[in-house]
Amino acid sequence: MKIKKKFNVAVVGTDSLRGKEIQNILSKEEIPIEKIDFFDPDVKEEYSKLTQFGGKPKVVHHLDSDSLQSADLVFLASDKNASREVGVLAKKKKFQAIDLSETFNTETNVPVVVAGVNDDIVARKKPDIIANPHPVTVILAHLFHLVIQRFGLARAISLILQPASAHENAGIDELANQSVAFLSSSALQKKVFKQQIAFNLLSHTEKPEKDGFCPVEKQIAGEIKRVLENREFPLSLSLIQVPVFHTYSIMTFVELKRKASIQGLENLFKESMLFKLYPPNVSCPVSSISVAGKKEIYIGQIKKEESFPNSFWVWAVADNLTRGSALNAFEIAKKIFSSST
C-alpha cells in the first residue's frame, strides 16, 4: 500500500549504538518523513552538539517535556531513565513511541513486537508504546515462527553467545582495551565485565537468581513466549558472554512435531527472505565476522539428532544492532505508517 501521509519523527539518544543504527537505517530507506529531529538528555545548550542524517549535519536538541509536541513517532534509544520519561508522555502528547532501550519490555500492558510475527497488534490496538524486544528474541522468534508454521515445535533449547556490544560502547571499548593490555602484559581494566573477557568466556555478567538463571535470560524466554502467544511453550535458554564485538551466535536444539529432514529445514530457510542459508563449508563458515553488519539471520550447520526423535541442532548468527534491533524497530515503524493512512 502506498503511504501518502508524511510523519514527524524524533530519535531520542543519538550516541547509543542502537540510536546510531536507527539513524543510519532511517537515512537510507525511503519512508514518509516530513521532519526528523534528534534529542539527547545530556545536551544542555542549543547547537552544542551535532549529528548527521542523510549526509547533512543536524542539531541534537536538549530534551524536555515540550520537545516532542509535534512528533508523530518517537524512537527511544537513550538510557532507561530518559526512555521512561519520554515513554510516559506518549499518550499525553499523542505520539507513538518505539522503545529500543528495553525499558518497557517487562510491562504487560506494553506489547513486545517482532515485525512479521506479531505486528498485527500495531494496526489493531495502535498502542502508545511498543517495546522492541531483546535482539535474541527477534532472532529466535523469527526462527521458531517459521519452523512452527511448517513442522510444529514441541520444545526448544538454545545456547546463546553474547557479544561485547550488548553492553553498548563501554563493552566494546573494554574488550578492545583488555585485548591490547593482555597481549602487552599490562593491567586489565574490569569495569563492565568485572572479570577478564578478552580471550575468555563468562557464564554470566549479572547476578544469577536462586535457580541459577540471570534476569536477562528470563526476560528473553518470556518475550519469546509473548511474541509467539504461547505461554506454555517448552523453552530453555542459557547465555554465555564471549569475546567478540558484534552478533549473537545461537545453537538451538528443536524437537519438531511433524516429520522433517535436514533438507526440509534447509528448504524452509531458503524460502524466507529474512534468512540466508549457508550449509557447512570449511572455507566460508557462518560466523560473527562474516555476519556482522548484515540484515538477515544466517543459518549455518543443521544437525539431525539421532538420539531423540525428529530433533535437530540449528546454528544461527545475526547482527544484534541491525536485524536484532534497529531493523525490527524500522519495520514496526513502517507498519505504523501504513496503518495510519
C-alpha positions in Angstrom: 0.0 0.0 0.0 1.3 3.4 -1.0 1.7 5.7 2.0 0.5 9.3 1.2 0.8 11.0 4.6 4.2 12.2 5.9 5.2 11.9 9.5 7.2 13.9 12.0 9.8 11.6 13.6 12.1 12.0 16.5 15.1 10.0 17.8 16.0 10.3 21.5 19.5 9.1 22.2 21.9 9.8 19.4 25.1 8.3 21.0 23.9 4.8 21.8 24.7 2.0 19.4 21.0 1.4 18.7 20.4 5.1 18.3 23.2 5.4 15.7 21.9 2.3 13.8 18.3 3.5 13.6 19.5 6.9 12.3 21.5 5.1 9.7 18.6 3.0 8.5 16.1 5.9 8.5 18.6 7.9 6.4 18.9 5.2 3.7 15.3 3.9 3.4 12.5 5.6 1.5 10.0 6.3 4.2 7.4 9.1 4.5 9.2 11.5 6.9 8.2 15.2 6.8 10.7 16.2 9.5 13.1 14.4 11.8 14.6 15.8 15.0 17.2 14.5 17.3 17.3 14.8 21.1 19.7 13.9 23.9 19.1 14.3 27.6 22.8 15.2 28.1 22.6 18.3 25.8 22.4 21.4 27.9 22.9 24.2 25.3 21.3 24.5 21.9 23.8 24.0 19.0 26.4 22.4 21.3 26.1 19.0 19.7 25.6 17.8 16.1 24.9 14.5 14.4 24.4 13.6 10.7 21.4 12.5 8.8 21.5 11.8 5.1 25.0 13.2 4.9 23.9 16.5 6.3 24.6 18.0 9.8 21.7 18.1 12.2 21.4 19.7 15.6 20.9 17.5 18.6 18.4 19.3 20.9 18.0 19.3 24.6 15.2 17.0 25.8 12.4 18.4 27.9 8.7 17.9 28.3 7.8 20.2 25.5 10.3 18.8 23.0 8.0 16.4 21.3 4.9 18.5 20.8 4.8 18.0 17.0 6.1 14.4 16.9 4.1 11.5 15.4 6.6 8.8 16.1 9.5 8.7 18.6 12.3 6.2 18.7 13.6 5.7 22.3 17.3 4.8 22.2 18.7 6.6 25.2 19.2 5.3 28.7 16.3 3.8 30.6 15.6 6.9 32.7 15.2 9.1 29.6 13.3 6.5 27.7 10.8 6.1 30.6 10.4 9.8 30.9 9.5 10.2 27.2 7.5 7.0 27.1 5.1 8.1 29.8 4.5 11.3 27.7 3.3 9.3 24.7 -0.4 9.2 25.5 -0.5 12.8 26.9 1.4 14.3 23.9 -0.4 12.0 21.4 2.5 10.4 19.7 3.6 6.7 19.4 6.9 5.5 20.8 9.1 2.5 19.8 11.3 1.7 22.7 14.7 0.3 21.6 16.2 0.6 25.2 14.2 -2.4 26.6 12.8 -0.1 29.3 9.2 -1.2 28.9 9.7 -4.8 27.9 8.5 -6.5 31.1 5.4 -4.4 31.4 2.4 -6.5 30.5 0.4 -3.5 29.1 3.1 -2.7 26.6 3.2 -5.1 23.6 6.6 -6.7 22.7 6.6 -6.8 18.9 8.7 -8.8 16.4 7.8 -7.4 12.9 6.4 -10.1 10.7 5.5 -12.4 13.7 3.0 -10.5 15.9 3.0 -7.0 14.4 -0.8 -7.2 13.7 -1.2 -5.6 17.1 0.2 -2.4 15.8 -2.8 -1.8 13.5 -5.4 -3.4 15.7 -4.7 -1.6 19.0 -2.5 1.3 18.0 -0.5 1.2 21.3 1.1 4.4 22.6 4.3 2.5 23.4 5.7 -0.5 21.5 8.6 -2.5 23.0 11.4 -3.5 20.7 12.5 -6.9 22.1 15.9 -8.1 23.1 17.9 -9.0 20.0 17.8 -12.7 20.8 14.0 -12.5 21.0 13.9 -11.1 17.5 16.2 -13.8 16.1 14.7 -16.8 17.8 11.1 -15.6 17.4 11.6 -15.5 13.7 13.3 -18.9 13.6 10.6 -20.6 15.8 7.7 -18.9 14.0 9.0 -20.2 10.7 9.5 -23.7 12.0 6.1 -23.8 13.7 4.3 -22.9 10.6 5.8 -25.9 8.6 6.7 -28.6 11.1 5.3 -27.6 14.5 7.6 -27.3 17.5 7.4 -29.4 20.6 10.3 -27.9 22.6 13.5 -25.9 22.1 16.8 -25.3 23.9 19.2 -22.5 23.0 22.8 -21.8 23.9 23.4 -18.1 23.2 26.8 -16.5 22.7 26.5 -12.8 23.6 28.8 -10.1 22.0 30.5 -7.2 23.8 28.3 -4.7 22.0 25.3 -6.0 24.1 26.9 -3.7 26.7 27.0 -0.7 24.3 30.2 1.2 23.6 31.5 0.6 27.0 31.6 -3.2 26.4 33.3 -2.8 23.0 35.9 -0.5 24.5 36.6 -2.8 27.4 37.1 -5.8 25.2 39.4 -3.9 22.9 41.4 -2.4 25.8 41.7 -5.8 27.6 42.9 -7.5 24.4 45.6 -4.9 23.9 46.6 -5.0 27.6 46.7 -8.8 27.7 49.0 -9.1 24.7 51.3 -6.4 26.1 51.2 -7.9 29.6 49.6 -4.8 31.1 47.0 -4.4 33.8 43.4 -5.2 32.7 40.5 -2.8 33.3 37.4 -4.6 34.6 34.5 -2.2 34.8 31.8 -3.6 32.5 32.5 -7.3 32.9 34.2 -7.4 36.3 36.3 -10.3 35.1 38.6 -10.7 32.1 36.6 -11.1 28.9 39.5 -10.8 26.4 40.3 -14.4 25.2 37.9 -15.7 27.8 34.3 -16.9 28.3 31.9 -15.9 31.1 28.9 -17.9 32.2 27.2 -14.7 33.3 27.7 -11.0 33.6 24.9 -10.2 36.1 23.9 -11.7 39.4 22.0 -15.1 39.0 18.8 -15.6 40.8 18.1 -18.6 43.1 17.5 -21.0 40.2 20.8 -20.0 38.6 19.3 -18.1 35.7 20.0 -14.4 35.2 17.2 -11.8 34.7 18.1 -11.3 31.1 17.8 -15.0 30.3 14.3 -15.0 31.9 13.4 -11.8 30.0 14.3 -13.3 26.7 12.4 -16.5 27.3 9.3 -14.5 28.5 9.5 -12.2 25.5 9.6 -15.1 23.0 6.6 -16.7 24.6 4.7 -13.4 24.5 5.6 -12.8 20.8 4.6 -16.4 19.8 1.5 -16.1 22.0 2.2 -19.4 23.7 3.0 -19.0 27.4 3.3 -22.8 27.8 5.8 -23.3 25.1 8.7 -25.5 26.5 11.7 -23.3 26.0 15.0 -23.1 27.9 18.0 -20.9 27.1 21.3 -20.0 28.5 23.5 -17.1 27.7 27.3 -17.1 27.6 29.4 -13.9 27.3 32.0 -14.3 24.6 35.0 -12.1 23.4 33.5 -10.9 20.1 32.4 -7.4 19.3 29.2 -7.9 17.3 26.5 -10.5 16.5 24.7 -13.1 18.6 25.6 -16.7 17.7 23.0 -19.2 18.8 23.0 -23.0 18.8 19.4 -24.2 19.1 18.0 -27.7 19.7 14.5 -28.1 18.3 12.2 -31.1 18.6 9.6 -30.9 15.8 6.0 -32.2 15.9 5.9 -33.3 12.2 8.5 -35.4 10.5 11.3 -33.4 8.9 14.8 -33.8 7.5 17.9 -31.6 7.2 16.9 -30.9 3.6 13.4 -30.0 4.6 14.7 -27.4 7.2 17.2 -26.0 4.7 14.4 -25.6 2.1 12.3 -23.8 4.7 15.0 -21.2 5.4 15.8 -20.8 1.7 12.1 -19.8 1.1 12.3 -16.9 3.6 13.8 -13.6 2.5 14.6 -13.0 6.2 17.1 -15.8 6.3 20.3 -16.7 4.5 21.3 -20.3 4.3 24.9 -21.3 4.2 25.3 -25.1 4.7 28.6 -26.2 6.3 31.6 -25.1 4.2 35.2 -25.2 5.6 36.2 -22.1 3.5 33.2 -19.9 4.4 31.5 -20.8 7.7 28.7 -18.7 9.2 30.4 -16.7 11.9 30.4 -13.4 13.8 32.9 -11.9 11.4 31.1 -12.9 8.3 27.6 -11.8 9.5 28.4 -8.5 11.3 26.5 -5.6 9.8 24.2 -7.8 7.7 20.4 -7.6 7.6 19.5 -11.2 7.5 19.6 -14.1 10.0 22.3 -16.5 8.8 21.7 -20.2 9.1 24.8 -22.4 9.0 25.0 -26.1 10.1 21.9 -28.1 10.7 22.5 -31.4 12.5 20.0 -34.2 12.8 20.0 -35.6 16.4 19.6 -39.4 16.2 19.3 -39.8 20.0 15.9 -38.0 20.0 13.1 -38.5 17.6 12.6 -35.8 14.9 15.1 -33.4 16.6 17.8 -31.1 15.1 20.5 -28.6 16.1 20.4 -25.3 14.2 23.3 -22.8 14.1 22.1 -19.2 13.6 24.0 -15.9 13.6 22.6 -12.4 13.3 23.8 -8.9 14.0 22.4 -7.6 17.2 22.3 -3.9 16.1 20.8 -4.4 12.6 18.4 -7.3 12.4 18.3 -7.7 16.2 17.3 -4.2 16.9 17.1 -1.3 14.5 15.7 -3.1 11.5 12.9 -4.6 13.7 12.1 -1.1 15.0 12.1 0.3 11.5 9.7 -2.4 10.2 7.4 -1.7 13.2 7.5 2.0 12.1 6.5 1.1 8.6 3.6 -0.8 10.0 2.6 2.2 12.0 2.9 4.4 8.9 0.8 2.1 6.7 -1.9 1.7 9.3 -2.2 5.4 9.9 -3.2 6.3 6.3 
